[in-house]
Amino acid sequence: MKTLPIHECFYTWQGEGTHTGRAAFFIRTMGCPVQCPWCDSAGTWHPDYVPAKVQRIPVTELVAAATATNCECVVITGGEPTIHDLSELTQQLHEAQLHVHLETCGAFPIKGAFDWITVSPKWWKLPITGNVARANEVKLIVEDTTTIAKWVETLHPYLDAVPTIWLHPEWSKRNDKAILAAISAYVKQHGGAFRAGLQAHKYYAVDALDERSQQPAPLGGNPDRGY
């Protein structure tokens, strides 16, 4: 029986991107080789937060849990989910008539069939070119006022084919006026695919309404962690 290492599964709504506000069942896998210093899901990889015993859940149970909800889509995220073979999971979710979304940094081959792919590239391991081209949307995390221009230069010309490019302030800097102004200015100057984004689910604290959701273990903005 196929199993996957899972950090958490919970019923919420999508808080980011094109599908913001839609009821969604989240499956968060364990493990991430990228390990961003401001990671908001450090429980999937950081030695200070990873549980002593990682749960491996059968794919059939994951599908049953998603089917039991009224979700409009299932979002597979991490950690970095594409370090796992997701083919059987996506197949069974589709057989259950569920729409399957993927959130990935894009740095690893994608194994599985997805109805929607969000690529959020990270500096610590750049995306595979083909994955950017496959993306339905790209989410750029804006860490400082120079970030947007750097990403546009780094991913040129592959961004040209992406329908929507979200600019999100890194969460620990969500009140940084200079970063917010930089995002606003870029959207106003360039328009087109560029959109200003935000992690709306965090303002609502909606994930925590499902008791299966784990306590967040964010690293970003925590001086005790050296970031």
C-alpha positions in Angstrom: 0.0 0.0 0.0 1.5 3.3 -1.1 2.1 5.7 1.8 3.6 9.2 2.0 5.3 11.1 4.9 2.8 13.7 6.0 3.2 16.7 8.3 -0.5 17.6 8.4 -3.8 17.5 6.5 -6.6 19.9 7.2 -9.7 21.6 5.7 -9.5 25.3 5.2 -9.6 27.7 2.3 -6.9 28.7 -0.1 -5.3 31.9 1.2 -3.1 32.8 -1.8 -3.2 33.3 -5.5 -5.9 32.9 -8.1 -8.0 30.6 -6.0 -8.0 32.7 -2.8 -11.1 32.1 -0.8 -12.0 28.7 -2.3 -12.6 25.8 0.1 -9.5 23.6 0.0 -8.2 20.4 1.7 -4.5 20.8 2.3 -2.0 17.9 2.3 1.4 19.0 3.6 4.2 16.6 3.0 7.4 16.2 5.1 10.8 17.2 3.9 12.4 20.1 2.1 16.0 20.3 0.8 15.6 24.1 0.1 15.2 25.2 3.7 14.4 28.9 3.3 15.5 31.0 6.3 12.0 32.6 6.6 10.1 29.3 6.1 6.6 29.3 7.5 6.4 25.5 7.5 9.6 24.6 9.4 7.9 21.7 11.0 8.4 19.8 7.8 12.2 19.9 7.9 13.9 21.9 10.6 15.5 19.7 13.3 14.1 21.9 16.1 10.6 21.3 14.9 10.3 18.0 13.1 8.4 15.4 15.2 10.3 12.5 16.7 8.2 10.1 14.7 7.1 11.1 11.2 3.7 9.7 10.2 3.4 7.8 6.9 -0.2 7.9 5.8 -1.7 5.5 3.1 -2.8 7.3 0.0 -6.2 5.8 0.3 -6.6 7.5 3.7 -5.6 10.9 2.4 -8.1 10.6 -0.5 -10.8 9.5 2.0 -10.1 12.5 4.2 -10.3 14.9 1.3 -13.5 13.3 -0.1 -15.2 13.7 3.3 -15.0 17.4 3.1 -16.9 19.9 0.8 -13.6 21.1 -0.7 -13.4 22.6 -4.2 -9.8 21.5 -4.6 -7.0 19.5 -2.9 -3.8 21.4 -2.4 -0.6 19.4 -2.1 2.2 21.4 -0.5 5.1 21.1 1.9 7.9 21.4 2.7 8.6 20.6 -0.9 6.1 18.0 -2.2 7.9 17.2 -5.4 10.7 15.4 -3.7 8.0 12.6 -3.4 6.3 10.6 -6.2 2.8 12.0 -6.1 1.5 10.0 -9.1 -0.7 7.5 -7.2 -2.1 10.2 -4.9 -3.1 12.5 -7.8 -4.5 9.5 -9.7 -6.7 8.5 -6.8 -7.8 12.1 -6.1 -8.8 12.5 -9.7 -10.7 9.2 -9.6 -12.6 10.7 -6.6 -13.5 13.6 -8.9 -11.4 16.1 -7.0 -9.4 19.0 -8.5 -5.7 18.7 -7.6 -3.4 21.7 -7.1 0.3 21.7 -6.4 2.4 24.3 -4.6 6.2 23.9 -5.4 9.4 25.8 -5.6 9.8 24.2 -9.0 13.3 22.9 -8.4 12.5 19.2 -8.8 10.8 17.1 -11.4 7.0 17.0 -10.9 5.6 13.5 -10.7 1.9 13.3 -10.9 -1.1 14.9 -12.7 -2.2 18.3 -11.6 -5.1 20.6 -12.6 -3.3 23.7 -11.2 0.4 24.3 -10.6 1.8 27.2 -8.5 5.5 27.7 -8.7 7.1 29.9 -6.0 10.8 30.0 -6.8 13.5 30.2 -4.1 17.0 31.6 -4.3 18.5 28.6 -2.4 17.6 26.2 -5.3 16.4 27.7 -8.5 13.5 26.2 -10.5 13.8 23.8 -13.4 13.1 25.8 -16.5 10.3 23.4 -17.7 8.5 23.8 -14.4 8.2 27.6 -14.7 6.8 27.0 -18.2 4.2 24.6 -16.8 3.0 27.0 -14.1 -0.5 28.3 -14.1 0.8 31.0 -11.7 4.1 32.1 -10.2 4.4 33.5 -6.7 7.4 35.6 -6.0 8.3 36.2 -2.4 9.5 39.8 -2.0 12.2 40.0 0.7 13.4 43.5 0.0 13.0 46.3 -2.5 15.4 44.8 -5.0 13.8 41.3 -5.1 11.3 41.8 -7.9 13.8 43.1 -10.4 16.2 40.2 -9.5 13.6 37.6 -10.1 12.4 39.1 -13.3 16.0 39.1 -14.6 16.7 35.6 -13.3 13.6 34.0 -14.8 13.6 35.9 -18.0 12.2 35.0 -20.6 10.3 32.1 -19.0 8.0 34.4 -17.0 6.7 35.8 -20.3 4.5 32.7 -20.7 3.1 32.7 -17.2 -0.5 34.1 -17.0 -0.3 35.5 -13.5 2.7 36.5 -11.4 1.9 37.2 -7.7 4.1 39.5 -5.7 3.9 38.6 -2.0 5.7 40.4 0.8 7.7 37.9 2.9 5.3 37.4 5.9 7.7 38.7 8.6 8.0 41.9 6.6 4.3 42.3 5.7 4.2 45.7 7.4 7.4 46.9 5.8 6.3 50.1 4.1 9.2 50.1 1.6 8.5 46.6 0.5 4.8 47.2 0.1 5.5 50.4 -1.8 7.9 48.5 -4.1 5.2 45.9 -4.9 2.6 48.6 -5.5 4.9 50.6 -7.8 5.8 47.5 -9.8 2.2 46.5 -10.4 1.2 50.0 -11.3 4.1 50.4 -13.7 4.1 47.0 -15.4 0.6 45.6 -15.0 0.0 42.7 -17.3 0.5 39.4 -15.4 1.8 41.1 -12.3 -0.5 41.2 -9.3 -0.1 42.3 -5.7 -0.7 39.4 -3.3 -1.0 38.5 0.4 -1.4 35.5 2.6 -5.1 36.1 3.5 -5.5 32.9 5.5 -3.0 34.1 8.1 -5.1 37.1 8.9 -8.2 34.9 9.4 -6.2 32.2 11.2 -8.5 29.9 9.3 -6.1 26.9 9.2 -6.3 26.6 13.0 -10.0 26.1 12.9 -9.4 22.5 11.9 -7.9 20.6 14.8 -5.8 18.5 12.5 -3.8 21.6 11.6 -0.4 21.7 13.3 0.9 24.7 15.2 2.9 26.9 12.7 6.7 26.9 13.2 7.8 30.0 11.3 11.5 30.9 11.1 11.2 34.3 9.4 11.6 37.3 11.6 12.7 35.3 14.6 16.0 36.7 16.0 16.3 33.7 18.3 16.8 31.6 15.2 19.3 34.0 13.7 17.2 35.2 10.9 
